[in-house]
Amino acid sequence: MKGTSMINDGYLLGLDIGSSSIKASLLDIVTGQSVASATSPATEMQIIAEKTGWAEQHPESWWENVVAAIAMLRAQSGVDLRAVRAIGISYQMHGLVMVDQGGKPLAPSIIWCDSRAVGIGEKAMKEIGKKKCLSHLLNSPGNFTASKLKWVKDNRPNVFKKIFKIMLPGDYIAMKLTGDIATTPSGLSEGIMWDFQKRDLAAFVLDHYGIDPELIPRRVPTFSVQAAVTVAAAAELGIAAGTPVAYRAGDQPNNALSLNVLKPGEIAATAGTSGVVYGVADEPRYDPACRVNTFAHVNYSADSPRYGVLLCLNGTGILNRWLRDAVGGSLDYGQMNELAQSVPAGCDGLMVFPYGNGAERTLENRNLHASVQGLDFSRHTRAHLLRAAQEGIVFALRYGLDVMRTTGVSPQVVRAGHANMFLSPLFAEAFATVANARVELYNTDGAQGAARGAGIGAGIYRSAKEAFSNLRIIRTIKPNRSSRNAYEAAYGAWKKALERQIED
């Protein structure tokens, strides 16, 4: 991470390639403050679901919205974007992009919440052997990128035979910026294509799936001058040709970076479309049932390995959005939160199970679907349902946290951005209380984290400490002792009901 010199003027551009939208942020190098931010599109991007459990997006739509978001930045800030010194990219994890020799996508991307490859990964785990998978991959092949590619090989052979390279979503955007196709060890680990013992490509996984290693891009360090913006991309975006792309990482490792979570024992959380708790370790830890997953963190290196232990709940903000559309009426999210707070903890026995967004890792890749239990027409109101949904998300995260603790990652302090579900005082307090951890909220996001990562990778900042010197806590939430007993009782009932569903 050491840089060569400190550039004392100009800007850093961060891009966050999500499944709902593309976010862009422009940071002043000297102050470390966001000059402007933009999101495109105004409504959420389409997710194609031809069958139950499928989820695809067109990679070209990501690029179109990158172009639109950067144009918004230019209009908002009035900044000449030729003063951008480096670009960083954060992206939705586990997606599969397949391109031909011209870099054109051969099919829509199979994205993170697509469940079609679950059976393929489970079969591979048995055939390769659980011991080898866990000791070398720290995971099952599961429903990750390599298994999705195997699904394409088996089910869309006409597409598979045309593949020149496969990429993760962030690699695709980097290619559109620079013309260069590359990936990172961290990215390969999230696709379950990295051998942690050999510290190299997991050739045995590709061999098992019958995948030519030539389909995998060359590797570049996460923090490094990876490639330069082309003349064509520069003309389209208003950025100087030759500007380096100097950082790329999956959204959850990057969210941790954005909160300066880089050291063993530090914990980050996010509650956007999905909910994630992400802890950093200095030893290779894994859950034997792969209910939480271990990947190479952004600062992983041979000399100083750092691992990210990731707990993921697919249905978080997406549940809140569904409720807004289905029962919220004219209420906005703030009003929904206020209404939910009018109901006591435990919601008078009403329970929501937020498992409606595909197979859940914490449930060993079961897809239970979302459900509501204990509904009494004579007692429960819309307010009860709104609160029960937020509590259900918190309880599902607690269920996963109990698994996470078995790997040695035990949250005492959790850092999160002041965004998404954490904007709800009810959600933030319930999370702190049920997790029994202090929550620190920061005024940052994934796009800002990607921008700071670019500053580190380009040598503009000499260290992570320098890059995050202006990061500040804006709010701290401590566990509410007065409501702890009520939450524990409600969680106990919720957990018993969940376990009955699992048994059935």
C-alpha positions as CSV (number, residue, x, y, z in Angstrom):
1,M,0.0,0.0,0.0
2,K,3.0,2.3,0.2
3,G,2.9,5.2,-2.3
4,T,5.6,7.0,-4.1
5,S,4.4,10.6,-3.6
6,M,1.6,12.7,-2.4
7,I,-0.5,14.5,-5.0
8,N,-1.8,17.6,-3.3
9,D,-4.7,18.5,-5.6
10,G,-7.3,16.9,-7.7
11,Y,-10.0,14.3,-7.1
12,L,-10.6,10.6,-6.7
13,L,-13.6,8.9,-8.4
14,G,-15.3,5.9,-6.8
15,L,-17.9,3.7,-8.6
16,D,-20.2,1.3,-6.8
17,I,-21.7,-1.2,-9.2
18,G,-24.8,-2.5,-7.3
19,S,-27.7,-4.7,-8.4
20,S,-30.2,-1.9,-7.6
21,S,-28.2,1.1,-8.9
22,I,-24.8,2.6,-9.8
23,K,-23.4,5.1,-7.3
24,A,-20.6,7.4,-8.1
25,S,-18.7,9.7,-5.7
26,L,-16.1,12.4,-6.2
27,L,-13.7,12.9,-3.3
28,D,-11.3,15.9,-2.8
29,I,-7.9,14.4,-2.3
30,V,-6.7,16.9,0.3
31,T,-9.8,17.1,2.5
32,G,-11.0,13.5,1.9
33,Q,-14.5,14.9,1.7
34,S,-17.2,14.0,-0.9
35,V,-17.6,16.9,-3.4
36,A,-20.5,15.3,-5.1
37,S,-22.4,12.0,-5.3
38,A,-24.9,10.6,-7.8
39,T,-27.0,7.5,-8.3
40,S,-28.4,6.1,-11.6
41,P,-31.0,5.1,-12.5
42,A,-33.6,7.0,-10.5
43,T,-35.6,3.8,-10.1
44,E,-34.0,0.5,-9.4
45,M,-32.4,-1.4,-12.2
46,Q,-34.2,-4.4,-13.7
47,I,-33.4,-7.9,-12.5
48,I,-34.5,-10.5,-15.0
49,A,-36.0,-13.6,-13.4
50,E,-37.1,-16.0,-16.1
51,K,-37.6,-18.8,-13.5
52,T,-38.0,-19.0,-9.7
53,G,-34.6,-18.5,-8.1
54,W,-33.0,-16.9,-11.2
55,A,-31.6,-13.4,-11.3
56,E,-29.8,-11.8,-14.3
57,Q,-28.8,-8.3,-15.4
58,H,-27.5,-6.9,-18.7
59,P,-23.9,-5.8,-18.1
60,E,-24.4,-3.1,-20.7
61,S,-27.0,-1.5,-18.4
62,W,-24.3,-1.1,-15.7
63,W,-22.1,0.8,-18.1
64,E,-25.0,3.0,-19.3
65,N,-25.7,4.0,-15.7
66,V,-22.0,4.5,-15.0
67,V,-22.0,7.0,-17.8
68,A,-25.2,8.7,-16.5
69,A,-23.9,8.9,-12.9
70,I,-20.6,10.4,-13.9
71,A,-22.5,13.0,-16.0
72,M,-24.6,13.8,-12.9
73,L,-21.4,14.3,-10.9
74,R,-20.0,16.7,-13.4
75,A,-23.2,18.7,-13.5
76,Q,-23.6,18.8,-9.7
77,S,-20.0,19.7,-8.8
78,G,-19.0,21.8,-11.8
79,V,-15.6,20.0,-11.5
80,D,-13.6,19.4,-14.7
81,L,-13.3,15.6,-14.4
82,R,-9.9,15.7,-16.1
83,A,-8.7,16.6,-12.6
84,V,-9.6,13.0,-11.5
85,R,-6.3,11.4,-10.5
86,A,-7.4,7.8,-10.0
87,I,-10.6,5.6,-10.2
88,G,-11.7,2.8,-7.8
89,I,-14.5,0.3,-8.4
90,S,-16.7,-1.6,-5.9
91,Y,-19.1,-4.1,-7.3
92,Q,-21.8,-6.7,-6.5
93,M,-20.0,-9.9,-5.6
94,H,-20.3,-13.4,-7.2
95,G,-21.7,-12.4,-10.5
96,L,-20.7,-14.0,-13.8
97,V,-20.0,-12.0,-16.9
98,M,-19.0,-13.8,-20.1
99,V,-17.5,-11.9,-23.0
100,D,-16.3,-12.7,-26.5
101,Q,-12.9,-11.6,-27.9
102,G,-14.3,-8.1,-28.6
103,G,-15.4,-7.7,-25.0
104,K,-19.1,-8.0,-25.8
105,P,-21.2,-9.9,-23.3
106,L,-22.5,-13.2,-24.6
107,A,-25.5,-13.3,-22.3
108,P,-26.9,-11.5,-19.3
109,S,-24.9,-11.7,-16.2
110,I,-26.0,-14.3,-13.6
111,I,-25.8,-12.2,-10.5
112,W,-25.2,-12.8,-6.8
113,C,-28.8,-13.7,-5.7
114,D,-29.3,-16.3,-8.5
115,S,-29.8,-19.7,-7.0
116,R,-29.6,-22.0,-10.0
117,A,-26.2,-23.4,-9.3
118,V,-26.8,-24.5,-5.7
119,G,-27.1,-28.2,-6.6
120,I,-23.9,-28.0,-8.8
121,G,-21.9,-26.7,-5.9
122,E,-23.2,-29.2,-3.4
123,K,-22.4,-32.0,-5.8
124,A,-18.9,-30.7,-6.3
125,M,-18.3,-30.5,-2.6
126,K,-19.1,-34.2,-2.3
127,E,-17.1,-35.3,-5.3
128,I,-14.0,-33.2,-4.6
129,G,-14.3,-33.9,-0.9
130,K,-15.3,-31.7,2.0
131,K,-11.9,-31.7,3.6
132,K,-10.1,-30.5,0.5
133,C,-12.7,-27.8,-0.3
134,L,-12.6,-26.4,3.2
135,S,-8.8,-26.6,3.6
136,H,-8.0,-25.1,0.2
137,L,-11.0,-22.9,-0.6
138,L,-12.3,-22.1,3.0
139,N,-15.8,-22.7,1.4
140,S,-17.9,-25.1,-0.6
141,P,-18.0,-24.3,-4.3
142,G,-21.6,-23.5,-3.4
143,N,-23.7,-21.2,-5.5
144,F,-20.7,-19.0,-6.5
145,T,-19.2,-17.9,-9.8
146,A,-17.4,-21.1,-10.7
147,S,-20.5,-23.1,-10.2
148,K,-22.6,-20.7,-12.2
149,L,-20.1,-21.1,-15.0
150,K,-20.4,-24.8,-14.8
151,W,-24.2,-24.4,-15.1
152,V,-23.7,-22.4,-18.3
153,K,-21.4,-25.2,-19.6
154,D,-24.0,-27.8,-19.0
155,N,-27.1,-25.8,-20.0
156,R,-26.0,-23.2,-22.5
157,P,-23.2,-24.9,-24.5
158,N,-23.6,-22.6,-27.4
159,V,-22.8,-19.7,-25.2
160,F,-20.0,-21.5,-23.3
161,K,-18.1,-22.3,-26.4
162,K,-17.9,-18.7,-27.5
163,I,-16.4,-17.4,-24.2
164,F,-13.1,-15.6,-24.5
165,K,-12.9,-14.6,-20.8
166,I,-15.2,-14.6,-17.8
167,M,-15.3,-11.7,-15.3
168,L,-16.9,-10.4,-12.2
169,P,-19.1,-7.3,-12.6
170,G,-16.3,-4.9,-11.4
171,D,-13.9,-6.5,-13.9
172,Y,-16.4,-5.7,-16.7
173,I,-16.6,-2.1,-15.7
174,A,-12.8,-1.8,-15.5
175,M,-12.6,-3.4,-19.0
176,K,-15.1,-0.8,-20.3
177,L,-12.9,2.0,-18.8
178,T,-9.5,0.6,-19.8
179,G,-10.0,-2.0,-22.5
180,D,-8.0,-4.4,-20.2
181,I,-9.4,-7.7,-18.8
182,A,-8.1,-8.6,-15.4
183,T,-9.2,-9.7,-11.9
184,T,-7.8,-9.9,-8.4
185,P,-7.0,-12.7,-5.9
186,S,-9.8,-11.3,-3.7
187,G,-12.2,-11.5,-6.7
188,L,-11.1,-15.1,-7.5
189,S,-11.7,-16.0,-3.9
190,E,-15.3,-14.7,-4.0
191,G,-15.9,-16.8,-7.1
192,I,-14.4,-19.9,-5.2
193,M,-11.5,-20.0,-7.7
194,W,-8.6,-19.2,-5.3
195,D,-6.5,-21.9,-3.5
196,F,-5.5,-20.4,-0.2
197,Q,-2.9,-23.1,0.5
198,K,-1.1,-22.7,-2.9
199,R,-2.0,-18.9,-3.1
200,D,-2.9,-19.4,-6.7
201,L,-5.8,-20.2,-9.0
202,A,-7.8,-23.2,-7.7
203,A,-7.0,-25.4,-10.7
204,F,-8.6,-28.4,-9.1
205,V,-12.0,-26.7,-9.0
206,L,-11.7,-25.7,-12.7
207,D,-10.5,-29.1,-13.6
208,H,-13.4,-30.7,-11.8
209,Y,-15.9,-28.5,-13.7
210,G,-14.1,-29.0,-17.0
211,I,-13.3,-25.3,-17.4
212,D,-10.2,-24.1,-19.2
213,P,-8.0,-21.9,-17.0
214,E,-7.5,-19.7,-20.1
215,L,-11.0,-18.4,-19.5
216,I,-9.9,-16.7,-16.3
217,P,-8.4,-13.2,-16.6
218,R,-4.9,-12.3,-15.6
219,R,-4.5,-11.1,-12.0
220,V,-3.6,-7.7,-10.6
221,P,-3.3,-6.6,-7.0
222,T,-6.4,-5.1,-5.4
223,F,-4.4,-1.9,-4.7
224,S,-2.3,-1.1,-7.7
225,V,-2.2,0.9,-11.0
226,Q,-4.2,-1.8,-12.8
227,A,-4.8,-0.2,-16.2
228,A,-5.5,3.3,-17.7
229,V,-8.6,4.9,-19.1
230,T,-8.7,4.7,-22.9
231,V,-9.1,7.6,-25.3
232,A,-12.6,6.3,-26.2
233,A,-13.8,6.0,-22.6
234,A,-12.2,9.4,-21.7
235,A,-14.2,11.1,-24.5
236,E,-17.5,9.4,-23.3
237,L,-16.9,10.3,-19.6
238,G,-15.0,13.6,-19.7
239,I,-12.1,12.0,-17.8
240,A,-8.5,12.3,-18.9
241,A,-7.2,9.5,-21.0
242,G,-4.5,7.6,-19.1
243,T,-6.2,8.1,-15.7
244,P,-5.4,4.9,-13.7
245,V,-7.9,2.4,-12.4
246,A,-6.1,1.7,-9.2
247,Y,-8.5,-0.4,-7.0
248,R,-11.3,-2.9,-7.4
249,A,-13.1,-5.0,-4.8
250,G,-16.4,-6.8,-4.2
251,D,-19.0,-4.7,-2.4
252,Q,-18.7,-6.3,1.0
253,P,-14.9,-6.3,1.3
254,N,-15.1,-2.7,-0.1
255,N,-17.8,-1.7,2.5
256,A,-15.4,-2.9,5.2
257,L,-12.6,-0.8,3.5
258,S,-14.9,2.2,3.4
259,L,-15.2,2.0,7.2
260,N,-11.5,1.4,7.7
261,V,-12.1,-2.2,8.7
262,L,-8.7,-3.7,7.8
263,K,-7.3,-5.2,11.0
264,P,-8.1,-8.6,12.6
265,G,-11.0,-8.3,15.0
266,E,-12.6,-5.3,13.3
267,I,-16.2,-5.7,12.1
268,A,-18.3,-4.0,9.4
269,A,-22.0,-4.2,8.6
270,T,-24.3,-3.1,5.9
271,A,-28.1,-3.3,5.4
272,G,-28.9,-2.5,1.9
273,T,-30.7,-4.8,-0.5
274,S,-29.0,-7.6,1.5
275,G,-27.7,-7.5,5.0
276,V,-24.1,-8.4,5.8
277,V,-21.8,-8.6,8.8
278,Y,-18.2,-8.9,7.8
279,G,-15.3,-9.6,10.2
280,V,-11.5,-9.5,9.5
281,A,-9.3,-12.3,10.7
282,D,-5.6,-13.1,10.3
283,E,-6.1,-16.9,10.3
284,P,-8.0,-18.9,7.7
285,R,-11.3,-19.6,9.5
286,Y,-14.3,-21.3,8.1
287,D,-17.7,-22.7,9.1
288,P,-17.8,-26.5,8.3
289,A,-21.4,-26.1,7.0
290,C,-20.4,-23.0,4.9
291,R,-23.3,-21.0,6.5
292,V,-20.9,-18.0,6.6
293,N,-18.1,-17.7,4.1
294,T,-14.4,-16.7,4.1
295,F,-12.8,-14.8,1.3
296,A,-9.5,-12.9,0.8
297,H,-9.9,-9.4,2.2
298,V,-8.9,-6.4,0.2
299,N,-5.5,-6.2,2.0
300,Y,-4.8,-9.9,1.6
301,S,-1.2,-10.7,0.7
302,A,1.2,-13.6,1.0
303,D,3.2,-11.8,3.6
304,S,0.3,-10.6,5.6
305,P,-2.8,-12.6,4.9
306,R,-6.1,-11.1,5.9
307,Y,-9.4,-12.9,5.6
308,G,-13.0,-11.6,5.5
309,V,-15.6,-13.8,7.2
310,L,-18.9,-12.9,5.7
311,L,-22.4,-13.4,7.0
312,C,-25.1,-12.6,4.3
313,L,-28.8,-12.3,4.6
314,N,-30.3,-11.9,1.1
315,G,-33.6,-10.2,2.1
316,T,-33.0,-6.9,4.0
317,G,-33.8,-3.6,2.3
318,I,-35.6,-5.5,-0.4
319,L,-38.1,-6.7,2.2
320,N,-38.6,-3.1,3.4
321,R,-39.1,-1.9,-0.1
322,W,-41.6,-4.7,-0.8
323,L,-43.6,-3.6,2.3
324,R,-43.5,0.0,1.2
325,D,-44.9,-1.0,-2.2
326,A,-47.4,-3.5,-0.9
327,V,-48.8,-2.0,2.3
328,G,-47.0,1.3,2.8
329,G,-49.6,3.3,0.8
330,S,-48.4,6.9,0.7
331,L,-45.8,6.4,3.5
332,D,-42.1,7.0,2.8
333,Y,-39.4,5.1,4.6
334,G,-39.1,7.7,7.4
335,Q,-42.8,7.6,8.0
336,M,-42.7,3.8,8.0
337,N,-40.0,3.8,10.6
338,E,-42.0,6.2,12.8
339,L,-45.1,4.0,12.6
340,A,-43.1,0.9,13.4
341,Q,-41.8,2.6,16.5
342,S,-45.3,3.0,17.9
343,V,-45.4,-0.8,18.6
344,P,-43.5,-2.4,21.5
345,A,-40.6,-4.8,21.0
346,G,-41.8,-8.2,20.1
347,C,-44.7,-6.9,18.1
348,D,-47.3,-8.7,20.3
349,G,-46.2,-12.1,18.9
350,L,-46.2,-11.2,15.2
351,M,-43.1,-12.6,13.4
352,V,-41.7,-12.0,10.0
353,F,-39.1,-14.3,8.3
354,P,-37.2,-12.4,5.6
355,Y,-36.2,-15.3,3.5
356,G,-37.8,-14.2,0.2
357,N,-34.8,-13.4,-2.0
358,G,-33.3,-16.8,-3.0
359,A,-31.3,-19.5,-1.3
360,E,-29.9,-18.4,2.0
361,R,-26.4,-19.4,3.0
362,T,-27.0,-19.2,6.7
363,L,-29.8,-21.8,6.2
364,E,-27.4,-24.1,4.2
365,N,-28.7,-22.9,0.9
366,R,-32.3,-23.6,1.7
367,N,-34.9,-21.3,0.1
368,L,-37.7,-21.1,2.7
369,H,-39.4,-18.1,1.1
370,A,-40.5,-15.1,3.3
371,S,-43.4,-15.7,5.6
372,V,-45.5,-14.1,8.4
373,Q,-46.5,-16.0,11.5
374,G,-48.7,-15.3,14.5
375,L,-50.9,-12.8,12.7
376,D,-54.1,-12.0,14.7
377,F,-56.6,-9.8,12.8
378,S,-58.1,-8.5,16.1
379,R,-54.7,-7.2,17.4
380,H,-52.2,-6.6,14.7
381,T,-52.0,-3.5,12.5
382,R,-49.9,-2.2,9.7
383,A,-47.5,-0.8,12.4
384,H,-47.0,-4.3,13.8
385,L,-46.1,-5.7,10.4
386,L,-43.7,-2.9,9.7
387,R,-41.9,-3.4,13.0
388,A,-42.0,-7.2,12.8
389,A,-40.2,-6.9,9.4
390,Q,-37.4,-4.9,10.9
391,E,-37.1,-7.2,13.9
392,G,-37.2,-10.3,11.6
393,I,-34.2,-8.9,9.7
394,V,-32.4,-8.3,12.9
395,F,-33.2,-11.8,14.2
396,A,-32.1,-13.4,11.0
397,L,-28.8,-11.5,11.3
398,R,-28.5,-12.7,14.9
399,Y,-29.1,-16.2,13.8
400,G,-26.1,-15.9,11.4
401,L,-24.0,-14.1,14.0
402,D,-24.3,-17.1,16.3
403,V,-22.8,-19.1,13.5
404,M,-20.1,-16.5,12.9
405,R,-19.0,-16.6,16.5
406,T,-18.2,-20.3,16.1
407,T,-15.4,-19.2,13.7
408,G,-13.9,-17.0,16.3
409,V,-15.3,-13.7,15.0
410,S,-17.2,-12.2,17.9
411,P,-18.5,-8.6,17.3
412,Q,-18.1,-6.2,20.2
413,V,-18.1,-3.0,18.1
414,V,-19.7,-2.9,14.6
415,R,-19.0,-0.1,12.1
416,A,-21.7,0.7,9.5
417,G,-22.5,3.5,7.1
418,H,-25.3,5.8,8.1
419,A,-27.5,4.6,5.2
420,N,-30.2,2.2,4.1
421,M,-31.8,0.3,7.0
422,F,-29.4,1.9,9.5
423,L,-31.2,5.2,8.9
424,S,-34.0,3.6,10.9
425,P,-33.4,4.4,14.7
426,L,-35.5,1.3,15.5
427,F,-33.5,-1.0,13.3
428,A,-30.1,0.4,14.5
429,E,-31.1,0.0,18.2
430,A,-32.7,-3.4,17.7
431,F,-29.5,-4.6,15.9
432,A,-27.2,-3.3,18.7
433,T,-29.4,-4.8,21.4
434,V,-29.9,-8.2,19.8
435,A,-26.3,-8.5,18.7
436,N,-25.1,-7.1,22.0
437,A,-22.6,-4.9,20.3
438,R,-22.0,-1.1,20.1
439,V,-22.8,0.2,16.6
440,E,-20.8,3.1,15.2
441,L,-22.3,4.9,12.2
442,Y,-20.1,6.8,9.7
443,N,-21.0,9.2,6.9
444,T,-19.5,7.1,4.1
445,D,-20.6,4.6,1.5
446,G,-19.2,2.1,-0.9
447,A,-18.5,4.7,-3.7
448,Q,-16.4,6.8,-1.3
449,G,-14.6,3.7,-0.1
450,A,-13.7,2.8,-3.7
451,A,-12.4,6.3,-4.2
452,R,-10.2,6.1,-1.1
453,G,-9.0,2.7,-2.3
454,A,-8.0,4.2,-5.6
455,G,-6.0,6.9,-3.7
456,I,-4.1,4.1,-1.9
457,G,-3.6,2.0,-5.0
458,A,-2.3,4.9,-7.0
459,G,0.1,5.9,-4.3
460,I,-1.7,9.2,-3.8
461,Y,-2.2,8.3,-0.1
462,R,0.9,6.7,1.5
463,S,-1.2,4.5,3.7
464,A,-4.7,3.5,4.7
465,K,-4.3,5.6,7.8
466,E,-3.7,8.7,5.7
467,A,-6.6,7.8,3.4
468,F,-9.1,7.6,6.3
469,S,-7.7,10.4,8.5
470,N,-10.9,12.4,8.0
471,L,-13.4,9.6,8.6
472,R,-15.6,10.5,11.5
473,I,-18.3,8.7,13.6
474,I,-21.6,10.6,13.3
475,R,-23.6,8.4,15.7
476,T,-23.1,5.7,18.2
477,I,-25.8,3.2,19.3
478,K,-25.4,1.1,22.4
479,P,-27.5,-1.9,23.3
480,N,-30.8,-0.9,25.0
481,R,-30.7,-2.8,28.3
482,S,-34.3,-1.9,29.1
483,S,-35.6,-3.7,26.0
484,R,-33.1,-6.6,26.0
485,N,-35.3,-9.1,27.8
486,A,-38.2,-8.4,25.4
487,Y,-36.0,-8.8,22.4
488,E,-34.4,-12.0,23.8
489,A,-37.9,-13.5,24.4
490,A,-39.0,-12.5,20.9
491,Y,-35.9,-13.9,19.3
492,G,-36.3,-17.2,21.2
493,A,-39.8,-17.6,19.8
494,W,-38.7,-16.5,16.3
495,K,-35.8,-19.0,16.3
496,K,-38.0,-21.9,17.4
497,A,-40.5,-21.1,14.6
498,L,-37.6,-20.9,12.1
499,E,-36.2,-24.3,13.2
500,R,-39.6,-25.8,12.7
501,Q,-39.7,-24.5,9.1
502,I,-36.2,-25.9,8.5
503,E,-37.2,-29.4,9.9
504,D,-40.3,-29.4,7.7
